[in-house]
Amino acid sequence: MRKFVRRIRLVFAPSAMAAGLIAVLVGVTSSAAIVFTAAEAAGASPGETASWMLALGVGMAVTCVGLSLRYRAPVVTAWSTPGAALLAVGLDGVTMAQAVGAFLFSAALITLSGVTGWFERVMDRIPVPLAAGLLAGVLLQFGIGLFSGMEGDFAVVFAMFATYLVCRRWLSRYAVLSALLAGGLAAAFEGSLRLGSVDLALATPVFVAPEFSWQVLVSVGLPLFVVTMASQNLPGVAVLRGDGYQVPISPVIAWTGATNLVLAPFGCYGMNLAAITAAICTGPQAHPDRDRRFLAGAWAGVFYLGVGVFGATVASLLATLPSSLILAIAGLGLLGTIGGSLASATADTDAREAAVVTFLATASGFTLFGVGSAFWGLLAGALTLAITRWGRRSDAEKSLAPREKRAL
């Protein structure tokens, strides 16, 4: 009986549950509106739009729970936000059947990338400082959002920040959760939280038979694949690697692609490794025991399932939550990860300048050819590293040189 109770306490660890909930809250509120816009561009009916949310929620639930438990690491997946933005523009004039054909094509390419292992081979060649700089650049906007939010809603954000600081001193495991509760109470007190306007409704799956048009595959499916891999999976791997989780990337990518393939006819347009929301689950605030943080990833999957099942409710729920609360809780949940990433990025003096270039270029939000700043930031950092190291020996080689001379 004691062993059973102990196991229950481990599974229902408050910090892990809070991290999973905050990850889902941040992910949904920051980009669900873009998903709805993409579905509208394809001419989706309200039922089909709800089916999109159901398919995405189920897909993320299966992958988050399954992969986190399988690899005992906080593997968090997400829908492709830049992919949704691409679809919101690219699906204009495209039928729903043709859109589903493009989803299947992109998912097949992602699955092939995982099965062949080429993506993991590329990731293994990225130096740690550059990966850390990439992660810090991706997360910087959320850290800044914590304080910029005070300008528009000081009462809510300051109440959260003050609660976080107090709990960090005496109740470290519950600091982020306590800050969320404090923000909710402050928002309710000032009248910006209106939960009474939420309408509960269950989503039902709507199957759409795919139609393959080569024009749509090239103009929508191929860019969707490129954007998902470069702007989402790449920083997603950096999050896991940055926090020391050496998860085999190829099977993870293959499973996300295969799950996408199965659910694409129901509206699952693109799935990938999460970056920002994953960082909430990989940091020390998700669980003091690093080997137990996989629970946060699993709980994120459970909450994503709830989002999918109540897909028709998401839009009305979004309107009830103050944006300042979402930005603040994201910033607080990512403070530890941002600090750790900056420390790793600047630890190696030989690669520090290249890491800073990666950080700044990624944080700029620069987009070119539909590909986000994460890819271009990494490319700029790699170019900087290659040029600054050209014809120059490393510190380790220099230190060995006098010993070699003495040996001669």
C-alpha positions in Angstrom: 0.0 0.0 0.0 2.8 2.4 0.9 4.5 1.7 -2.4 1.3 2.4 -4.3 0.8 5.7 -2.5 4.4 6.6 -3.2 4.0 5.9 -6.9 0.8 8.0 -7.0 2.6 10.9 -5.3 5.5 10.6 -7.9 3.1 10.6 -10.9 1.0 13.5 -9.6 4.0 15.7 -8.7 2.5 19.2 -8.5 5.5 20.9 -10.1 5.4 18.4 -13.1 1.7 18.9 -13.5 2.0 22.6 -13.3 4.8 22.6 -15.9 2.7 20.5 -18.3 -0.3 22.7 -17.8 1.7 25.9 -18.4 3.3 24.5 -21.5 -0.1 23.7 -23.0 -1.6 27.0 -21.9 1.3 28.9 -23.5 1.2 26.8 -26.7 -2.5 27.1 -27.2 -3.0 30.7 -26.3 -0.1 31.9 -28.4 -0.9 30.2 -31.6 -4.4 28.6 -31.7 -5.8 31.6 -33.4 -3.4 31.1 -36.3 -4.6 27.5 -36.6 -8.2 28.7 -36.8 -7.2 31.2 -39.5 -5.4 28.5 -41.5 -8.5 26.3 -41.3 -10.7 29.2 -42.4 -8.4 29.8 -45.4 -9.0 26.2 -46.6 -12.8 26.8 -46.3 -13.2 24.6 -43.3 -16.7 24.4 -41.7 -17.0 24.9 -37.9 -17.1 21.1 -37.5 -14.0 20.6 -39.6 -12.2 23.3 -37.7 -13.0 21.6 -34.4 -11.8 18.3 -36.0 -8.5 20.0 -36.7 -8.1 20.8 -33.0 -9.2 17.3 -32.1 -6.6 15.7 -34.4 -3.8 18.0 -33.3 -4.7 17.4 -29.6 -4.8 13.6 -30.0 -1.6 13.6 -32.0 0.3 15.7 -29.4 -1.2 13.6 -26.6 0.0 10.4 -28.1 3.5 11.6 -28.9 4.0 13.6 -25.7 2.9 10.7 -23.4 4.4 7.9 -25.5 7.8 9.4 -26.2 8.3 10.9 -22.8 7.6 7.5 -21.1 9.6 5.6 -23.7 12.7 7.7 -23.4 12.2 8.9 -19.8 12.8 12.5 -21.0 10.4 15.4 -21.3 9.7 15.1 -25.0 7.1 17.7 -25.8 5.5 18.0 -29.3 3.5 20.8 -30.7 1.6 21.9 -33.9 3.8 23.9 -36.3 3.0 27.5 -35.6 5.0 28.9 -38.6 3.4 26.1 -40.6 -0.1 27.4 -39.6 1.0 30.9 -40.6 2.2 29.6 -44.0 -1.1 27.7 -44.5 -3.2 30.8 -43.6 -1.7 32.5 -46.7 -1.0 29.5 -48.9 -4.4 27.7 -48.7 -6.3 30.6 -50.2 -8.2 29.0 -53.2 -7.2 25.5 -52.2 -9.9 22.9 -51.4 -9.9 21.0 -48.1 -9.2 17.8 -50.0 -6.1 19.3 -51.7 -5.0 20.7 -48.3 -5.2 17.3 -46.7 -3.1 15.9 -49.6 -0.4 18.5 -48.9 -0.5 17.6 -45.1 0.1 13.9 -46.0 2.9 14.8 -48.3 4.7 17.0 -45.7 4.1 14.3 -43.0 5.6 11.6 -45.3 8.7 13.7 -45.9 9.1 14.3 -42.1 8.7 10.5 -41.5 11.3 9.8 -44.2 13.7 12.3 -42.5 13.4 10.4 -39.3 13.7 6.9 -40.8 16.8 7.8 -42.9 18.5 9.6 -39.9 19.8 12.5 -42.0 18.3 15.1 -39.7 20.0 13.7 -36.6 23.3 13.5 -38.4 23.1 17.2 -39.2 22.1 18.0 -35.5 25.1 16.0 -34.2 27.4 18.4 -36.0 26.1 21.5 -34.3 28.5 22.8 -31.6 27.0 23.1 -28.1 27.5 26.9 -27.8 25.6 27.5 -31.0 22.8 25.2 -30.0 22.6 27.0 -26.6 22.7 30.4 -28.3 19.9 29.3 -30.6 17.7 28.2 -27.7 18.4 31.5 -25.8 17.4 33.5 -28.9 14.2 31.6 -29.3 13.2 32.1 -25.7 14.4 35.7 -25.3 11.1 37.3 -26.4 9.2 35.5 -23.6 11.7 36.6 -20.9 11.3 40.2 -22.1 7.5 39.8 -22.3 7.5 39.2 -18.5 8.6 42.7 -17.9 7.1 44.5 -20.9 3.7 43.2 -19.7 3.9 45.3 -16.6 3.4 48.4 -18.7 -0.1 47.3 -19.8 -1.2 45.3 -16.8 1.0 46.1 -13.8 -1.3 44.6 -11.1 -1.5 41.1 -12.7 2.1 40.8 -13.8 3.7 42.3 -10.7 1.5 40.1 -8.4 2.8 37.1 -10.3 6.4 38.2 -10.2 6.3 39.0 -6.5 4.7 35.7 -5.7 7.3 33.9 -7.8 10.2 35.6 -5.9 8.7 34.8 -2.5 8.1 31.2 -3.4 11.5 30.8 -5.0 12.9 31.5 -1.5 10.7 29.2 0.6 8.6 27.0 -1.8 10.8 26.7 -4.9 9.0 23.7 -6.3 5.7 25.6 -6.4 7.0 29.0 -7.5 5.6 28.9 -11.1 2.3 27.3 -10.1 1.8 29.8 -7.3 2.5 32.7 -9.7 -0.1 31.4 -12.1 -2.7 31.2 -9.3 -1.8 34.7 -8.1 -2.1 36.0 -11.7 -5.6 34.4 -12.0 -6.8 35.9 -8.7 -5.4 39.3 -9.7 -7.1 39.2 -13.1 -10.4 38.1 -11.6 -10.2 40.9 -9.0 -9.7 43.6 -11.7 -12.3 42.0 -13.9 -10.2 40.9 -16.9 -10.9 37.2 -16.3 -14.3 36.2 -17.7 -14.7 32.5 -17.4 -18.5 32.7 -17.5 -18.4 33.3 -21.2 -16.9 29.9 -22.0 -19.2 27.4 -23.8 -18.3 23.7 -23.4 -18.7 21.6 -26.5 -17.1 18.3 -27.6 -15.3 18.0 -30.9 -16.0 15.1 -33.3 -13.6 13.8 -36.0 -14.4 14.7 -39.6 -12.6 12.6 -42.3 -11.6 14.3 -45.5 -10.4 12.1 -48.4 -7.1 13.6 -49.7 -6.7 14.9 -53.2 -3.2 15.2 -54.6 -2.5 18.2 -56.8 1.2 18.6 -57.8 0.8 22.4 -57.7 -0.5 22.3 -54.1 2.1 19.7 -53.1 4.9 22.0 -54.4 3.5 25.3 -53.2 2.1 24.2 -49.8 3.3 20.7 -48.9 7.0 21.2 -49.6 7.2 24.6 -47.8 5.3 23.2 -44.9 7.9 20.5 -44.5 10.8 22.9 -44.8 9.4 25.3 -42.3 8.5 22.6 -39.8 12.0 21.1 -39.9 14.0 24.3 -39.9 11.9 26.5 -37.7 10.4 24.0 -35.2 12.3 20.6 -35.1 15.7 22.3 -35.2 15.2 24.4 -32.1 13.2 21.6 -30.5 16.2 19.4 -30.6 18.3 22.2 -29.3 16.1 22.4 -26.2 16.5 18.7 -25.4 20.3 18.8 -26.1 20.7 22.0 -24.2 19.3 20.5 -21.0 21.3 17.3 -21.4 18.7 14.9 -22.7 20.4 12.8 -25.3 17.2 11.4 -26.8 17.7 9.5 -30.2 16.3 12.1 -32.5 15.7 10.0 -35.6 13.0 7.7 -34.1 11.4 10.7 -32.4 11.1 12.6 -35.7 9.8 9.4 -37.4 7.1 8.9 -34.8 5.9 12.5 -35.0 5.8 12.2 -38.8 4.0 8.8 -38.7 1.4 10.1 -36.2 0.9 13.1 -38.5 0.3 10.8 -41.4 -2.4 8.9 -39.6 -4.2 12.0 -38.4 -3.8 14.2 -41.5 -7.2 13.3 -43.0 -8.8 14.7 -39.8 -6.9 18.0 -39.9 -3.5 17.3 -38.3 -1.6 19.6 -40.7 1.8 19.5 -39.0 3.5 18.1 -35.8 7.0 18.6 -34.6 9.2 18.8 -31.5 8.3 21.8 -29.4 10.9 24.4 -28.4 9.4 27.1 -26.2 6.8 24.9 -24.5 9.3 22.1 -24.2 11.7 24.4 -22.4 9.1 24.8 -19.7 9.1 21.1 -19.1 12.9 20.5 -19.3 14.0 23.1 -16.8 14.5 22.6 -13.0 11.2 24.1 -12.1 9.4 21.2 -13.8 10.8 18.9 -11.2 13.8 19.1 -8.9 14.9 15.6 -9.9 16.1 15.8 -13.5 15.3 12.1 -14.1 11.6 12.8 -13.1 11.0 15.7 -15.6 9.6 13.3 -18.1 6.5 13.5 -16.1 6.0 17.1 -17.1 6.1 16.0 -20.8 3.6 13.3 -20.1 1.3 15.7 -18.3 1.5 18.1 -21.2 0.2 15.3 -23.4 -2.7 14.7 -21.0 -3.7 18.4 -21.1 -3.3 18.5 -24.9 -5.8 15.7 -25.1 -8.3 17.8 -23.2 -7.6 20.7 -25.6 -8.4 18.4 -28.5 -11.5 16.8 -27.1 -12.9 20.3 -26.3 -11.6 21.8 -29.5 -14.7 23.7 -30.1 -14.3 25.4 -26.8 -10.8 26.7 -27.3 -11.8 29.9 -29.1 -14.1 31.1 -26.4 -11.6 30.2 -23.7 -8.8 32.2 -25.4 -11.0 35.4 -25.1 -11.2 35.0 -21.3 -7.4 35.0 -20.5 -5.5 38.3 -20.4 -2.5 38.2 -22.7 -0.4 39.7 -20.0 -1.0 36.7 -17.8 0.1 34.3 -20.5 3.3 36.3 -21.3 4.1 36.6 -17.6 3.7 32.9 -16.8 5.7 31.9 -19.9 8.5 34.3 -18.9 8.6 33.0 -15.3 8.6 29.4 -16.4 11.5 30.0 -18.8 13.8 32.0 -16.6 15.9 29.1 -15.5 16.2 27.7 -19.1 17.2 31.1 -20.5 19.9 31.6 -17.8 21.3 28.1 -18.4 21.3 28.6 -22.2 23.2 31.9 -21.9 25.7 30.3 -19.6 26.3 27.4 -22.0 26.5 29.7 -25.0 29.3 31.9 -23.5 31.2 29.2 -21.6 33.6 28.4 -24.4 35.6 31.5 -25.2 36.7 30.1 -28.5 33.1 29.9 -29.8 31.6 32.8 -27.7 31.4 35.3 -30.6 29.7 32.8 -32.9 27.2 31.8 -30.1 26.4 35.5 -29.6 25.8 35.9 -33.3 23.5 32.9 -33.2 21.7 34.3 -30.2 21.2 37.8 -31.7 20.1 36.6 -35.2 17.6 34.1 -33.7 16.2 36.7 -31.3 15.7 39.2 -34.1 12.8 37.2 -35.6 14.3 37.6 -39.1 12.4 35.6 -41.8 13.6 34.9 -45.3 11.9 32.7 -48.0 9.3 31.7 -45.4 12.0 30.2 -43.1 12.2 31.6 -39.5 15.1 33.1 -37.7 16.1 29.9 -35.8 17.5 28.5 -39.1 19.2 31.7 -40.2 20.5 32.3 -36.7 22.2 28.9 -36.7 23.5 29.4 -40.2 25.0 32.9 -39.2 26.6 31.4 -36.1 28.1 28.5 -38.0 29.5 30.9 -40.7 31.0 33.1 -38.0 32.6 30.1 -36.2 34.0 28.8 -39.5 35.5 32.1 -40.5 36.9 33.0 -37.0 38.5 29.6 -36.7 39.9 29.5 -40.2 43.6 28.7 -40.0 43.7 29.2 -36.2 44.5 26.5 -33.7 42.3 25.9 -30.7 43.4 26.6 -27.2 43.8 22.9 -26.5 46.2 22.5 -29.5 48.2 25.6 -28.3 48.6 24.1 -24.9 49.9 20.9 -26.3 52.4 22.5 -28.6 55.1 23.3 -25.9 54.8 19.7 -24.6 55.4 18.3 -28.0 58.5 20.4 -28.4 59.9 19.3 -25.1 59.2 15.7 -26.0 61.3 16.2 -29.2 
